[in-house]
């Protein structure tokens, strides 16, 4: 079992550098359309080896 403490994106899709702390018991990702919610989830899915939305791979971001 592992526990993610934070997620840092470097040059992922439109993000130059973003650090997302994951140290809470409950994590909520909220924002307006186009703010990057799906991009963050796709990064986590890629990290965990799951399929990304739209069938994209880490190379197509």
C-alpha positions as CSV (number, residue, x, y, z in Angstrom):
1,X,0.0,0.0,0.0
2,X,1.2,3.5,-0.8
3,X,0.1,7.0,0.0
4,X,0.5,9.9,-2.4
5,X,1.5,13.1,-0.5
6,X,1.6,15.5,-3.4
7,X,1.4,15.6,-7.2
8,X,3.8,17.9,-9.1
9,X,3.2,18.5,-12.8
10,X,6.1,19.8,-14.9
11,X,5.2,20.7,-18.6
12,X,2.1,18.5,-18.5
13,X,-0.5,19.7,-21.1
14,X,-0.8,23.5,-20.4
15,X,0.7,23.4,-16.9
16,X,4.3,24.7,-16.7
17,X,4.6,23.7,-13.0
18,X,1.8,22.9,-10.6
19,X,2.1,21.2,-7.2
20,X,-1.1,19.7,-5.7
21,X,-0.9,18.7,-2.0
22,X,-2.7,15.4,-1.3
23,X,-2.3,15.4,2.4
24,X,-5.9,15.7,3.5
25,X,-8.4,13.0,4.3
26,X,-10.7,14.2,1.5
27,X,-9.5,15.9,-1.7
28,X,-11.8,18.0,-3.8
29,X,-10.9,19.3,-7.3
30,X,-13.3,22.0,-8.3
31,X,-13.1,24.9,-10.8
32,X,-14.7,26.4,-13.9
33,X,-14.7,24.8,-17.3
34,X,-11.2,24.8,-18.9
35,X,-9.4,25.2,-15.5
36,X,-7.5,21.9,-15.7
37,X,-9.5,19.5,-13.5
38,X,-9.4,16.7,-16.1
39,X,-5.7,17.4,-16.8
40,X,-4.9,16.8,-13.1
41,X,-7.0,13.6,-13.1
42,X,-5.3,12.4,-16.3
43,X,-1.9,13.0,-14.8
44,X,-2.8,10.9,-11.8
45,X,-4.3,8.2,-14.0
46,X,-1.1,8.1,-16.1
47,X,1.0,7.9,-12.9
48,X,-1.0,4.9,-11.8
49,X,-0.9,3.3,-15.2
50,X,-4.6,3.7,-16.0
51,X,-6.1,4.8,-19.3
52,X,-6.5,8.6,-19.8
53,X,-9.5,10.4,-21.0
54,X,-9.9,10.4,-24.8
55,X,-7.3,7.6,-25.1
56,X,-4.4,10.0,-24.8
57,X,-1.0,8.9,-23.6
58,X,1.6,10.9,-21.7
59,X,3.4,11.6,-25.0
60,X,0.3,13.3,-26.4
61,X,0.1,15.8,-23.6
